[in-house]
């Protein structure tokens, strides 16, 4: 996982190392860990929104794929400003800013559903993503300050497990409260009277209002907790030229290639999950969308399991080699999902999440592990690489209209996992340079 530099005066070699969680900070640690769960919910609600907006707003897949484009553009735009805010004002201020963006974006879903304007929904998603960028940029390195720096990787593994938990439960919650269970094919919709069709689409749009209002309320409660709980103070480096610092970290080959690998990995992950429901229904048209959403939840539960099992395996297998093995497995699974038929293709799609599990944190860790005190400037660059999630869903949606089927479009993530494999095979040599 990510191993940012320890605060001044501490380190793995310090004989007076602190415990797993320093006394007095257990509640603060739990609050910060809840942030990992929180941004996972936002990320994985998007996979359901793509399907829901096709129904509510009469969008094709390419248009619906802009959900991820707007979201990950927010990450790209705000990751570096988030790093600068952390550098200037500290972690608590950065987290509160992120939660503020998140809550405002969630609240904007209510008026967006009233006017049924796709642009309004995309703007709300951009604001939520801006908040998530702040949270993700802040929470990962902040975990190190809660105890013995030599055990920071264990704390990060625990926190990332809650991220996987959020990803697993989000489709279940979304399937219950975002999907109405009412489905009409194109012929049925065309046969409806205009007023009835408009009423149906309005009702489907309004399905998102309650879940996002509740989500905004939860975010506000967590923000209050962050403002009140005891959190460790971390010395801030506010000096130096930011531009020179960025040039310095970009000179590190491992970081540069980690940014590239992360771009392709996140694009693959978001592409698979975004069109998971559509692919399942393409392979098995009789499958109800709620059942397809539950299959997505199973897939994301495997993502959580893979993260826990992968953490255990890393005690015996070096990270680059395990990353390569998982990438090879996903290349094979994507070939079956894209070109296979029936249950084997669906099972391949489901199990791909297990092998995606370790990719983001492992790429991140290998990219920043040699940066030392320059990690606060290098980390946001890898976070910015999640813009791959903005590029791949629209590309796959476009390919599915007149070029190939959405199932065959799963070859795009297959090629992306090949890029992750290339990074894994080259990184031992790269990090030594």
C-alpha positions in Angstrom: 0.0 0.0 0.0 0.9 3.7 0.0 3.8 4.4 2.4 4.2 8.2 2.7 7.1 9.6 4.7 6.8 9.6 8.4 6.6 12.9 10.4 9.8 14.4 11.6 11.4 12.6 14.4 9.8 9.2 13.7 10.6 6.4 11.4 10.8 2.7 11.0 14.2 2.7 12.7 13.0 4.6 15.7 13.5 2.4 18.8 10.6 4.2 20.6 8.1 3.4 17.8 4.5 4.2 18.7 1.8 1.5 18.8 -0.5 0.5 16.0 -2.8 3.4 16.9 -1.4 6.0 19.3 -3.2 6.5 22.6 -6.1 9.0 22.4 -6.4 8.8 18.6 -8.6 5.6 18.2 -11.8 7.6 17.6 -10.0 10.0 15.2 -8.5 7.0 13.3 -12.0 5.5 13.0 -13.4 8.8 11.6 -10.6 9.0 9.0 -11.0 5.4 8.0 -14.7 6.1 7.4 -13.6 8.4 4.6 -12.3 5.4 2.6 -15.8 3.9 2.8 -17.4 7.2 1.9 -15.6 7.9 -1.4 -16.1 4.3 -2.4 -19.9 4.7 -2.1 -19.7 7.8 -4.4 -17.5 5.9 -6.9 -19.7 2.9 -7.1 -23.1 4.7 -7.2 -21.9 5.9 -10.6 -22.1 2.4 -12.0 -25.8 2.4 -11.3 -26.4 6.0 -12.4 -25.1 5.0 -15.9 -28.0 2.5 -16.2 -30.5 4.8 -14.4 -29.8 7.8 -16.6 -30.3 5.7 -19.7 -33.9 5.1 -18.5 -34.6 8.5 -16.9 -33.0 10.8 -19.5 -33.3 8.6 -22.7 -29.5 8.4 -23.2 -27.4 6.0 -25.2 -24.4 4.2 -23.6 -21.9 6.7 -25.0 -23.9 9.6 -23.5 -24.4 7.8 -20.2 -20.6 7.1 -20.0 -20.1 10.8 -19.5 -21.1 10.2 -15.9 -17.6 8.8 -15.3 -16.1 11.4 -17.5 -17.5 14.2 -15.3 -16.6 12.4 -12.1 -13.0 11.6 -13.0 -12.4 15.0 -14.5 -13.2 16.3 -11.0 -10.4 14.1 -9.6 -8.0 15.3 -12.3 -8.7 19.0 -11.8 -8.8 18.9 -8.0 -6.1 16.5 -6.9 -3.2 18.9 -7.2 -5.1 21.8 -5.5 -5.9 19.4 -2.7 -2.3 18.6 -2.2 -1.5 22.3 -2.1 -4.2 22.9 0.5 -2.9 20.1 2.6 0.6 21.5 2.4 -0.6 25.0 3.4 -3.4 24.4 5.9 -3.0 20.8 7.1 -4.9 17.6 6.9 -8.0 18.5 9.0 -8.7 21.5 6.8 -8.2 19.5 3.6 -10.6 16.8 4.8 -13.2 19.3 5.8 -13.0 21.0 2.4 -13.4 17.7 0.7 -16.5 16.8 2.8 -17.9 20.2 2.1 -17.6 19.7 -1.7 -19.0 16.2 -1.3 -22.1 17.3 0.6 -22.9 20.2 -1.8 -22.6 17.9 -4.8 -24.9 15.3 -3.2 -27.5 18.0 -2.4 -27.4 19.2 -6.0 -28.9 15.9 -7.2 -32.3 17.0 -5.8 -32.8 20.1 -8.1 -31.1 18.2 -11.0 -33.7 15.5 -10.8 -36.5 18.1 -10.7 -35.3 19.8 -13.9 -34.1 16.5 -15.5 -31.2 18.1 -17.2 -28.2 15.8 -17.8 -25.8 18.7 -17.5 -27.1 19.5 -14.0 -26.4 15.9 -12.9 -22.9 16.0 -14.4 -22.2 19.3 -12.6 -23.3 17.7 -9.3 -21.0 14.7 -10.0 -18.1 17.0 -10.7 -18.6 18.7 -7.3 -18.8 15.3 -5.5 -15.6 14.2 -7.3 -13.8 17.3 -6.3 -14.6 16.4 -2.7 -13.5 12.8 -3.2 -10.2 14.1 -4.7 -9.5 16.1 -1.5 -10.5 13.1 0.7 -8.4 10.6 -1.2 -5.3 12.9 -1.4 -5.5 13.6 2.3 -6.6 10.3 3.9 -4.0 8.0 2.4 -0.9 9.8 3.7 -2.6 11.0 6.9 -3.0 7.4 8.1 0.8 7.2 8.9 0.5 9.8 11.7 -1.8 7.7 13.8 0.8 5.3 15.3 4.1 3.6 14.7 5.4 4.6 11.3 6.8 1.1 10.9 3.2 -0.3 11.0 1.8 2.4 8.6 1.3 -0.2 5.8 -0.9 -2.3 8.1 -3.0 0.7 9.0 -3.4 1.5 5.3 -4.4 -2.1 4.5 -7.1 -1.9 7.1 -8.3 1.5 5.8 -8.3 0.2 2.2 -10.4 -2.8 3.3 -13.1 -0.3 4.3 -12.9 1.2 0.8 -13.5 -2.2 -0.6 -16.4 -2.7 1.8 -18.0 0.6 0.6 -17.6 -0.6 -3.0 -19.3 -3.9 -2.1 -22.4 -2.4 -0.4 -23.0 0.5 -2.7 -24.6 -1.6 -5.5 -26.9 -3.3 -2.9 -28.0 0.1 -1.6 -28.3 1.6 -5.0 -30.2 -1.4 -6.4 -32.8 -1.0 -3.6 -33.2 2.8 -3.7 -32.0 4.0 -7.1 -33.5 1.3 -9.3 -37.3 1.3 -9.3 -37.6 -2.3 -10.6 -39.8 -1.0 -13.5 -38.3 -1.8 -16.9 -39.6 -1.1 -20.4 -38.0 -2.0 -23.6 -37.7 0.4 -26.5 -40.8 -0.9 -28.2 -42.9 -0.5 -25.0 -41.7 3.0 -24.6 -42.4 4.0 -28.1 -46.0 2.6 -27.7 -46.6 4.8 -24.7 -48.6 8.0 -24.9 -46.2 11.0 -24.7 -47.6 12.0 -21.3 -47.2 8.5 -19.9 -43.6 8.3 -21.2 -42.7 11.7 -19.7 -44.2 10.7 -16.3 -42.2 7.4 -16.4 -39.0 9.2 -17.1 -39.7 11.9 -14.4 -40.4 9.2 -11.8 -37.1 7.4 -12.7 -35.1 10.7 -12.4 -36.6 11.4 -9.0 -35.5 7.9 -7.8 -32.0 9.4 -7.2 -33.2 12.2 -4.9 -33.6 10.4 -1.6 -30.4 8.3 -1.7 -28.3 11.4 -2.4 -30.1 13.5 0.3 -29.3 10.7 2.8 -25.7 10.6 1.6 -25.4 14.4 2.0 -26.7 14.0 5.6 -24.1 11.3 6.4 -21.3 13.4 5.0 -22.3 16.4 7.1 -22.3 14.2 10.3 -18.8 12.9 9.4 -17.6 16.5 8.8 -18.9 17.4 12.3 -17.0 14.5 13.7 -13.8 15.5 11.9 -14.1 19.0 13.3 -14.5 17.8 16.9 -12.4 14.7 17.3 -8.8 14.7 18.4 -6.5 14.2 15.4 -2.7 14.1 15.2 -0.8 17.1 14.1 1.7 16.6 11.3 4.4 19.2 10.6 3.8 21.0 7.3 6.4 21.9 4.7 5.2 25.2 3.3 8.4 26.3 1.8 10.1 25.6 -1.5 9.0 26.3 -5.1 6.1 24.1 -6.0 6.9 24.1 -9.7 10.5 23.0 -9.1 9.3 20.3 -6.8 6.9 18.9 -9.4 9.7 18.9 -12.0 11.9 17.0 -9.5 9.3 14.2 -8.8 8.5 13.9 -12.5 12.2 13.1 -13.1 11.7 9.8 -11.2 11.1 7.1 -13.8 9.1 4.9 -11.4 6.6 7.7 -10.7 6.2 8.6 -14.3 5.4 5.0 -15.3 3.1 4.6 -12.2 1.1 7.5 -13.5 0.7 5.8 -16.9 -0.1 2.5 -15.3 -2.7 4.0 -13.0 -4.3 5.8 -15.9 -4.9 2.5 -17.7 -5.8 0.6 -14.6 -8.5 3.0 -13.4 -9.8 3.3 -16.9 -10.2 -0.5 -17.0 -11.7 -0.7 -13.6 -14.3 2.0 -14.2 -15.0 0.6 -17.7 -15.7 -2.9 -16.4 -17.9 -1.7 -13.5 -19.7 1.0 -15.4 -21.0 -1.4 -18.1 -21.2 -4.5 -15.9 -25.0 -4.4 -15.8 -25.3 -3.7 -19.5 -22.9 -6.6 -20.3 -24.7 -9.0 -18.1 -28.0 -8.1 -19.8 -26.4 -8.4 -23.2 -25.1 -11.9 -22.4 -28.4 -12.9 -20.6 -31.2 -10.5 -21.7 -33.7 -12.1 -19.4 -31.7 -11.0 -16.3 -33.5 -8.2 -14.4 -31.4 -5.1 -13.8 -31.7 -5.5 -10.0 -30.3 -9.0 -10.2 -27.5 -7.7 -12.4 -26.8 -5.1 -9.8 -26.6 -7.8 -7.1 -24.1 -9.7 -9.3 -22.1 -6.4 -9.4 -22.2 -6.3 -5.6 -20.9 -9.9 -5.5 -18.1 -8.9 -7.8 -17.2 -5.9 -5.5 -17.3 -8.2 -2.5 -14.7 -10.3 -4.3 -12.7 -7.0 -4.8 -12.7 -6.7 -1.0 -11.7 -10.3 -0.5 -8.9 -9.9 -3.1 -7.6 -6.9 -1.3 -7.4 -8.8 2.0 -6.0 -12.0 0.4 -3.5 -9.9 -1.7 -2.2 -8.2 1.5 -1.5 -11.6 3.0 0.2 -12.9 -0.1 2.5 -9.9 -0.2 4.2 -11.3 2.9 5.5 -14.1 0.7 5.4 -12.7 -2.8 7.0 -9.4 -3.8 4.5 -6.7 -4.8 5.6 -6.4 -8.5 5.4 -10.1 -9.1 2.0 -10.4 -7.5 0.8 -7.4 -9.5 2.0 -9.2 -12.7 0.2 -12.4 -11.7 -3.1 -10.6 -11.1 -2.7 -8.6 -14.3 -2.3 -11.9 -16.3 -5.3 -13.3 -14.6 -7.4 -10.3 -15.6 -6.2 -10.4 -19.2 -7.5 -14.0 -19.4 -10.8 -13.1 -17.7 -11.5 -10.2 -19.9 -10.9 -12.3 -23.0 -13.5 -14.8 -21.7 -15.9 -12.0 -20.7 -15.6 -10.2 -24.1 -15.7 -13.3 -26.4 -17.4 -16.0 -24.4 -21.1 -16.9 -24.0 -23.5 -17.6 -21.2 -22.5 -18.2 -17.6 -18.7 -18.5 -18.2 -18.6 -15.0 -19.6 -20.6 -13.6 -16.7 -18.5 -15.5 -14.2 -15.3 -14.1 -15.8 -16.7 -10.6 -15.5 -17.6 -11.2 -11.8 -14.2 -12.6 -10.9 -12.3 -9.8 -12.6 -12.8 -7.6 -9.6 -10.9 -10.0 -7.3 -7.8 -9.5 -9.5 -8.3 -5.8 -9.8 -8.2 -5.5 -6.0 -4.5 -4.8 -5.3 -3.8 -2.9 -8.5 -4.5 0.7 -7.4 -2.6 0.7 -4.0 0.2 -1.4 -5.4 0.8 0.9 -8.4 0.6 3.8 -6.0 3.0 2.4 -3.5 5.6 1.4 -6.2 5.3 4.9 -7.7 6.0 6.9 -4.5 8.2 4.6 -2.5 11.5 6.2 -3.6 10.3 9.8 -3.3 11.0 10.3 0.4 10.0 13.8 1.4 8.9 14.6 -2.1 5.9 12.2 -1.8 3.3 14.9 -1.0 3.9 16.3 -4.5 4.2 13.0 -6.2 1.1 11.4 -4.7 -1.4 13.9 -6.2 0.0 13.2 -9.7 -0.9 9.5 -9.3 -4.4 10.5 -8.0 -4.7 12.7 -11.1 -4.1 9.6 -13.3 -7.6 8.4 -12.4 -8.7 10.6 -15.3 -8.5 7.2 -17.1 -11.9 6.6 -15.6 -13.1 9.6 -17.5 -11.8 8.4 -20.9 -12.6 4.7 -21.0 -16.4 4.6 -20.4 -17.3 7.1 -23.2 -14.9 5.2 -25.5 -16.4 1.9 -24.7 -19.9 3.3 -25.0 -19.0 4.8 -28.4 -17.6 1.5 -29.6 -20.8 -0.3 -28.5 -22.8 1.8 -31.0 -22.2 0.5 -34.5 -18.6 -0.8 -34.0 -18.8 -3.7 -31.6 -21.2 -4.9 -28.9 -20.8 -3.6 -25.3 -19.7 -7.1 -24.4 -16.9 -7.1 -27.1 -15.9 -3.6 -25.8 -14.5 -5.4 -22.8 -11.4 -6.0 -24.9 -10.5 -2.4 -24.1 -10.0 -3.2 -20.3 -8.1 -6.3 -21.5 -5.6 -4.1 -23.3 -5.4 -1.9 -20.2 -4.5 -4.8 -17.9 -1.7 -5.6 -20.4 -0.3 -2.1 -19.7 -0.5 -2.9 -15.9 1.4 -6.1 -16.6 4.1 -4.2 -18.5 4.5 -1.8 -15.6 4.7 -4.7 -13.1 7.4 -6.4 -15.2 9.5 -3.2 -15.5 9.1 -1.6 -12.1 11.8 -3.5 -10.2 14.3 -2.1 -12.7 12.7 1.3 -12.8 12.6 1.9 -9.1 16.4 1.4 -8.9 17.1 4.3 -11.2 
